[in-house]
Amino acid sequence: MSSSSAEDIPEQCKDLFTQDGVLLKSCIGRSINELNSIGMLCIVQIADSTKYIEWRPNDLITIDSDTQDQEWAVVNTIGRRQRTLSGNMTSDYATLRARIIKIPLSELKTFRVSRNNQQMQFSTKPGTWQMSFYFQHGNAEIFVAYLKNHVKTAKARNDKNTYIVVEPNRETQVLNKSFAELEIFTENPTDVVWSLVSNLRQRPYETTMEAFSKLTDIVYYGNEALNGKRDVSEEVADLLTKSMSAMEDSTAVTRSDEYEVISVKPTLPPRPCIPRGTPLSTEKWDGLQDTDGRVTEVEGVKQLIFRGGVAHSIRHSVWKYLLDYYPWTMTHSEIKNLQRRKTEEYFSMKLQWRSMTEGQESRFSEYRERKSLVEKDVNRTDRTHPFYAGENNPNLIVLQDILMTYVMYNFDLGYVQGMSDILAPLLLLLGNEVDSFWCFAGFMEKIAPNFDMDQAGMKQQLLHLQQLLTFASPELAQHLAQKDSGNMYFCFRWLLVWFKREFSHRDIMRLWEVLWTGLPCANFHLLICVAILDTEKDILIGKDYGFTEVLKHVNDLSMRLDVDKILSTAEGIYHQIVSAPHLTDQIRVILGLPTIGRSYTEDSHSETEEKEASPKAECSRTKETSRSNATTNGNGTDQRVLFTPEADEVTLEYNGMQISIVTKTVWALLA
């Protein structure tokens, strides 16, 4: 472990991975004033290929703190402070650089993840934890997944949360040296040896033959084998040329002076076209409650809402459950008592700010700033809608009162621009000040990271979106990266207010209630982004849009999107991703799926995938003799809905791919 200084910081430094919102909890040798500072935890590589874990304080990151304008055009790149004209760093910058913590990966011995994967400790000496960090936004799972790509680890026998960095033994080092002298591999020989040993356990025959084939080439053909100059007859050459031409679109080629590797590009399975269902009706909603008003099939209700939304006539009731205002298990009488308590609590908080005197307000600068921002935003929120249009509109006063009361409810967050956009549809639907407040508070619990002052939550979502797009549509992701749009900043507005500016009030209500179910996976709103971009893929690539054109095109999509088509596409992309044999742990973590220890560079094996299939999927396969309805769509593909009352599930089969879409006893409601 080391601290940085202005003199020893190399200029050629590449960030391999960064994670914002990481708190420095403890560090040996650091003063107490430096602890509890928020910063960025990175994996970096310098010019000589040495890799480090590096923590940088947020003071090194320049973030524009000016007030955002109403068009959400504020997304700032991360940059370092500039040098002075003399070429030396400023004294303040040098001081900040000295606070950087660096851990060479070559010195890392162990690391430990604890507290629901939010705390991470590192050690470069056995028996001592030199430093610990706390991940304020999300957890350390993605960082650990990336770290494992650069160091070999094994779990400690007596502590499953502790990882020991595995050092190569003498035999491995000798084998490593042999490969290096033969110059068979251009990548890091240590990585090759580790891969060879690992593969020998899983695929002994294939791995042995692959290694011997390379050695045989060198023995029989010498340098010609390494330089790719082996004699081939014209007939065979023509055949190879035709074959390579046909494979160009489905293969990736890695060339070097020693050898050439042709690997098949992983492709996603066909995307299923899953139709949207009908909204949850009054009859079905009443049928899913007992005589006392308890909702008996919570997961079934969520499945129905995910499939088709909620009928407008019962939204004012169902939304209170989806937004955690009403607990699903409460009876009608218990809900009445809850409403009484919540009403008293709301007006008690409202009285706190309403009773503040001018003198108190004059000495409370933070309160004045928040109040001014609320008034400014309310006066321009949805003013074209009849509910909020016109001067002296009483609904605007209620909107402002709710937002000001939320400032008292959540002192830490207060008010951030964009919250008025979140509240407006809730008040429009519910019409009641108290109900709107508590539903708004529940909604904010779901999206609170969107409004972090350091934008760490938004940056993490943009990173996850970029990773999902790269996996689901690599061609589009590559195009955006080439046009300086790979950071996905043009999607900032989508994520900040959950597409509120992109859809009409009717459509945004449908989209929000579907997203509130939490189905079919975590971060499904990111797949909504991928679905929108997928529908615009041909335009973005075909017209070779650059950064400015991409931003303008995305903004112009507002009020032109088909919510049902987007939801259907997003669900199809989800099933396409989770059915991919090369699904990585990185994507699994984003979607909230169990990890299986597969990184980007690891091969996918169908046998392994079959063994690791979920018990539900296996059950679905064995129940294939159950009652089924078979249909064939216009493309000639076979789709069947398998009703399995014994297993309490409904499964959609698409060209042999099983997709579970409904659970519990709700299958009877769909019959």
N, C-alpha and C positions, 0 to 999 in steps of 0.2 A: 504494500500500500504506500502511496506517495501523495504529496501535495504538489500542485503545479506552481510554477513561477513564470514571470513574463519571459524569462530567457530560455526556459526549457520546453516551451510549447511548440511542437512542430507545426508548420503552416499547412503541410499536406496531410490533412486528417479527414477521414471519411466516416460519416455516421452510418453504421450498419443497421442500427435500430435505436429508436428513442421512445421514451414514455414520459409524459408530462405528469405533474401533480404528485411528485414523489417527495415525501417529507424525510429529512435527515433526523433520525431519532437519537442516535448515539454514534460516536466515533472517537476512538482512542487518539489522544493528542490534540483534539480540537477544544477550543474554549467553549464554555456554556452559551456564550452569545451567538455562536454559529449553529447551535442545535435548534431543532424545530423550525428550520428554514425549508421552504418549498423550492424544489428544483426539478431538473430533468435527469433521469437515469438513462444512460446510453451504452451501447456497445460500439466501440470505435476501432478503426484500423488506421495506422499511420503508414508512412511511405515505405518503411522496411517490412511491411506486412505484420508487424507486431500488433496484437489486439489487446484492448483494455476494456474494463468496465469503468465508466466515468460518470460522476454525478456533478452537475453544474447548477449553481444557484440561479434562481429566476432573474436576478439582477442582470445576468448576462444576456437575457432574452429581451429584445426590444419589442414592446407591445404598445401600439397606439392606444392611449387611454381616452381619447376624445370621444364625445358622445356619438353613438351610432345614428346615422340618419335613417329615415323611415324606409328607405329602399334596401336596407340591410347590405349596403355595399362595403361593409367593414369586415375584412378578413385579412389579417396581416401575416406576411411571411416572417420567418424567424431569421434574424441576422445577428452578426456579431458587431461590436462597436468598432468604429473606424480608427485607423492609425492617425497620428498627427503628421504634419507635413515633414517633420524631421525623420519620420520613419519609425520612431519609438512609440510604444503604447502609452496612453495617458496613465497618470499615476492611479486614478480611480479604477481603470480597467485592469491594471496590473494587480491591484489589491484584490479585486474580484476574482481574477484568474488564480490567485493564490489560495482561494477557498475551494477550488475544484478538487474533488477526490478521485484518484485514479488507482485502479487495481489491475495490474497486468494479469491476463488470463494464465500466463505461464506460472504465476505465483499462487493462483487461487487453489486452495486445498478443499474447502467445504463451503456449502451454503445451505441455508435452512429457510423454509417457507412455513409461516404459522399464522394464527389469528385469521382464519377463513381466507387464507392465501393473500392477505393484505400486508403482512409484515415479512421482510426478507432480511436475513443476516448473512454476512460474509466473513470468511476467515482465511487468512494466509498463513496462520500458524496453528498447529493442532491444539485443541483445547481452549482456544480463545476466540471469541467473536469480536473482531476489530470494529465493526460498524453494523448498524441496522437502519433500515429504511421502511417507511410506511407508505403504501400506495393509497392515496386518498380517493382516486377515481378508478373504479373497477378493482382489479387485483393483479397479482404478479404472474398469473398463469401464462400470459402471452410472452412476458419478458423471459420467464424460465424456458419456454418453448424455443425462443430464439437463442438463448444462452446454450442450450443443449446442442444446437447446431455447430457450436464452436469449441465445446469441450466435451469429453467423454465422461459420463457420470454413472454412478451406481448408488442405489439407496442404501443408507446405513441399516444394519441389521436390527439395531435396538431403537431406531427412530425413523419411521417411514417418511417424515417430513424433512429429513436431512439428506443431502446429496453429497457424495464424496467424489471429487474429481479423480478419475482413474489415470494414472501415469503408466505409460508403456513399459513393460519389463525388458530385460536384456535380450531375450529371444526376439521379441517384437522389434527392438531397435536394430538387431542384426538383419532381420528380414527387411526392414525399412531401408537399411543401407544398401542391400542387394538390389532392390527395386530401383533405388536412386541411381546406382552405377549403371544399370542396364538401360536407364532412361526410357522405360516402357510407358511410364505415366508422367504427364506434365503437371497434374495436380499435386497437392501436398502428399508425399509418400506415406506419411503417418496415417492420413485419412484413408488411403488406399489399403494399407495393411489392416487397419481396423475393419474396414468394409469387407476385406477378404476373409478375415477370421470370423466375422459375424455371419457372412454368407455361407461359409463352410458348414456352420451349424444347421442352417436352414436349407441350403441347396448344395450339399456336398459334391454331388456328381457334376452338376452344371458349373459350379464355381471352379472346380479342379480343371475341367476341360477348357474353360475360358482362359485360365492362367497358362496352361500348357500350350494352348494355341498361339499365344503371344510369344512364348519362349521358343516354340518351334519355328516361327517366322524369322526370329533373329538368327537361330542356328543355321537354317537352310538358306536364307536369303540375305543375311547380313544387313548392310546399310540400305540395300534396295527395299527391304521390307519396311524399314523405318521411313524411308522417303516416298513410299507408295509407288515404286517404279517396277513392280513385278510385271514380267512379260505376260500378256494375255492375247489370245488369238482374236482376230477381227470379229469373228462370229460371236464370241463371248462378249467382246467389248460392246458390240451393237446391242446385245441383250441387256447388258448392264446399263447402258445409256437409256434405253427405253424404260427400264425398271426404275432408275433413279428419277427420271422425269415424272413418272407417275407418283413417286413417293414424296416429291418435293413439298407438297401441301400438307402432308401428314407426318413429316419428320423434321428433326432439328439436327444440324450438322455442326460438330465442334472440330476445328482443324488446328493442327500444330505442326512443328517441324518433324516431330517423331511419328505421329499417328493421326488418324481421323476416326472420330466416333460418330456414328449415325444412330440416333435414338428416336423412337417413335414418340411424337407429341401426344400427351394424354388428351383425350377428347371426352366430353360429357355424353352421357346416354341421351336418347331422344327426349325432348321436353314434352311431358304430358299436357294435354289441353283439358283442364279441369273446369267444368262449368260452374258458375255461381248458383247458389240456391235461392230459395225464397226467404224473405225476412221472417224473423221470429214473430208469430202472430199472437193476438190476445188470447186465443183459445189454447195455443200451445203453452204460453207463459202461465196461464192459470192452471193448466194441467200439470205443470212441473212444480206446483206448490201444494203443501199439505193443507189441511183444514185450518191450521193456525197461521198460515202464511209463510212457513219456512220453505225455502227453495231446496227441494230434495235431490235434484240432479244438477249440481253446480257445473261440473265439467261438461255435462250434456248440453246445458244452456249455452255455455261458452262455445261449444262446437257449432251449435245452430247459428249463433250470432256470427261466428267467423265465416260460416258458409254463406250467409245471406243478409247479415245485419239485423236491425230491429225495426219493426213496424213503427211508424212515426207516432201512432196513437198511444203507444206504451213506452216511448223513449223516456219520458219524464220519470217513470218508475225504474226502468231497467238500468238507466245510466247511474243512478244512485248506488246500485250494487257494483257495477263495473268500476266505479271510481272510489270504492271503499268507504262511502258515506254510510251505507247500510250494510251490516254483516249479513251474509247469505243465510245464516242459521237463525236469525231473529224472527220472532212471531210478530203479528200485527200490533199487539199491545206493547211489546218491547220496543218496537219501532216508534210508537207514539211517545214513550218515555224518553227515548233517545232524541227525538226531535225537540222535545221540551228542553232537555239539557243543552243541546247544541245551540238552540236559539238564545238561551241565557248566556252561554259562553261567547257567542258572536257579539251580542250587543254590549257585553262587558268590555270586550276588546275595542269595539267601535267607540265606546265612551272614552277610552283612554286617550285617543288622539283628538276626538271632538272637544274634550274639555281642556285641551292644552291652551294656555293663554298666549297672547302675542309676545309677552316677555320671555316665556319659556321657549317659544319657537325661535325667537331672535338669538337665543344662546344654544341652539341645537342645530348646528349647520347641516349635519347629515340628514336630519329629518326634513329640513327645508329643501334640500337638494332632491330628495326622493319625492316629496310632495309636488315640487315644481315639475319633475319629469312625468309624474302620473297625470297631472293636469294637461300637460302638453300632449301626451299620447292619447288620452281619452278624447280630446277634441278632434282627433283625426282618425279615429278607429271606426271603420265600417260606416262612414257617414253617408254613403250612397244607399245603404239598406234602409228601408222605411222605418224599421225599429229604432234606428239611431239617427235618422235624418232630421234636419231642421234645427233652428235655434232654440235654446232653452228647453231642450228635450229632457224630460225627467229621467229617461232611461240612462242618459249619460251621467246624471248625478248618482244613480245607483251603481253604475259601472265604476265610477271614481271612488265611491264609499267602500265598495268591496275591495278594491286594490289598496286603498289606504289602510283598511282593517287588516289586510294580509301583511302589510309592513309591520304591524304590531304583533301579528301571529308568528311571523318568521323574521326576527330581528336580523339574523345573520345574512339572509338573502335579501330581504327588503323588497325593492322593486327594481326590475331590470327591463329595459325596453324589449317589447315582444310579448310581455305577459298580458297586455290588454287584448292582443289578438287571440290569445288562448281563452280568455274569459268571455269574450263577446258571444260566441255561439252558445255557450252554456247559459248565459243570462237570457239570450234570445229564446232558447227552448224552455227553460224552467220558469222564467218570469219571476221567481221568488228570490229575494235578496239572500236569505239565510241558506236556502238549498244551493243556490249558485255559488256561494262562498265555499261551502264544504266540499262540493264537487270540484271546484277549482283547486282547493287545497289538495284533494286526492290526485288530481291530474298533475299538479306540480310535483308531487312525490315521485311520479313516474318519470318526469323529464327534468328534474332539478339540475343534473349536470349540464344541461344546455345553457344554463345561466350563470355558470361559474365566472367569476371576475377575470380569472386568468385564461379563460376559454379552454382549459385542459380537457373538459368533457367533450366539447365540440371537436377539438383536434383529434381526440381518440376515435370518435365516431367517423370522422372524415378518413382517418387511417384505415379503420375497419371497412369502410365503404370501398376504398381503393383496393384493399385485399380481396374483398368479395367480387368486385368487378374484374380483377385480374384473373380470378379463378373461373368465373362464369362466362366472361367475354374478353379473353386475352387480346384479341385483335383491337377492340375498342379501347381497352386500357392502354395498349401500346401507342395507339394513335394519340390519345389524350396526353400521354407522357411526352411524346415528341412535340406536342404543341404547348408545352409548359402548363398543361392543365391536369397533370397527374395528381396534384395535391387535392383535387376535387373541391376546391374552394367555391366553385360555381354552384355547389349544392348546399352551401351554408344556410340559405334562407329556408330550403326544404326542411332541413333537420331542426333548425332553431325553433320554428313554430309548427312543426309537424304538418307541413304542406298546406297550412291555412291559406296562404296567398295563391295557391295553385288551383284550388277547387272552389266551386260555389258552396254556399252554406249547406245546401241539401246534400251535396256529395261529400263535403268534409265531415258532416255528421256520420255518414255511412262509413267513411274511411276510419275515423277515430274509433268508433265503437268496435270495429273489427280489430284494430290494433290493440285496444284495451284488453282483449281476451288473452293476450300473450301467446296466441297460437299462430302458426304451428311450431314456433321456435322463438328463441330470444332474438332481439334485434331484427324482427321481421320488417320494421320500417326501413331498414337499410336495403332489404331486398325490394321494397317498393321503389327506392331510388334506382336500383339496378334495372328494374322492370321498365321504368320511364326511359332511362338511357338506352335500354335495349330496343325500345320502339323507335328511337331516334337514331339508331346506330348507322343506318344506311345514309342518312342525310349528313351526319357529322363526319363520316369517313368519305363518303362519295363526293361531297363538296369541299373536302380538305379544309374544314374549318380550323382556324387558329384560335388562340386564347380569347381574343375579343369577340370573334364570331360565335364561339361556343357559349360564352357568357350571355351574349345577346339572344341567341337561339333559346337557351334554357329559360331566360326571363320571359320570352315571348310565348312560352308554353302555357303560361298562366291562363286559367279558365278554358283551356282547349283540350284538356285531358279527360279520357273516359275512365271513370273510377272503377267500374266493373271489369273492364279490360285490363287495367293495370293490376288489380287484385288477382285476377285469374293468371296473368303472366307471372306475377311475383310468386304465387303458389307453385306454378309449374317450374320456375327456376329453383325454388327450394327443393322440390322432389328430385329435380335433375342433379342438384349439387350433392344431396345426401346419398344418392344412388351411385355417384361416381366412384369407381374403384380406386382412384388416386386421391380421394379426399384426405386432406392433411389435418393435423391437429390444430394448426393455426385457424383454419376455417371452422373446425369443430368447436373451438373455444368461443369464437364469435357468435355462433348459432346456439350455444349452450348445450352442445352434444358431448357425450363422454369421449375423452381422448384415448388413443390407442398407441401412441408412441410413433407416429409417422410424421416426418417432416417433408419439405418440398422435394428434397433430393432422394428420398427413399422410393424404391419401386413398390408398386402395388401388385398384390397377388390375389387372384380370384379365390383361391382356396382359403387364404387367410380371411378374406372378406366374408366368406360363407360361414367360417367358424365363429366370427365375431358378430354375426347378425344378431339383432336383438331377439329376446324370447318371443316378443309379440309378433315379429315378422315370421319367426319359425312356426308359431302357432297358426298364423294366417295361412302359411303354406300347407300345413297339415289339414286344415279345415276346408280345403278347396272343394270338397264334395258337398259342402253346405249349399242351401238354397241360393241361387244366383240368377241375376238378370243380365243377359248378354246383349250388347249392341255393337254395331259397327258404324264408325263415323264416315264422313265423306272421303277421307284419305285412305280408306280400306284398312285402318288399324282397328284392332279388337279392343273394346273396353267392356269390362264386366264389373258390376257392383256385387260383392259377395256379402250377403247378410248372414252373420253367424251369431244367432242369439245365445248359443251355448257359451261363446267366448266374450259376449257383451261387446261386440265391435262390428263396424261396417268397413269394408275394405274396397278400394277402387283398384282394379287390375288394369294396367295399361301396357299392352304388348309384353305381358309376362312380368311386369314390374308391379309389386304390391304396394299400395299406398293407403295407409290407414287414415280415414278421414273423420270417423265418428266413433265415440266410445260410449260405454254404459248402455243403458236401455233405450237410448234415443233412436235407435234403428227403427223402432216401431212407429215413431212419429214421421219417419221419412217414407214409410211403405205406402 
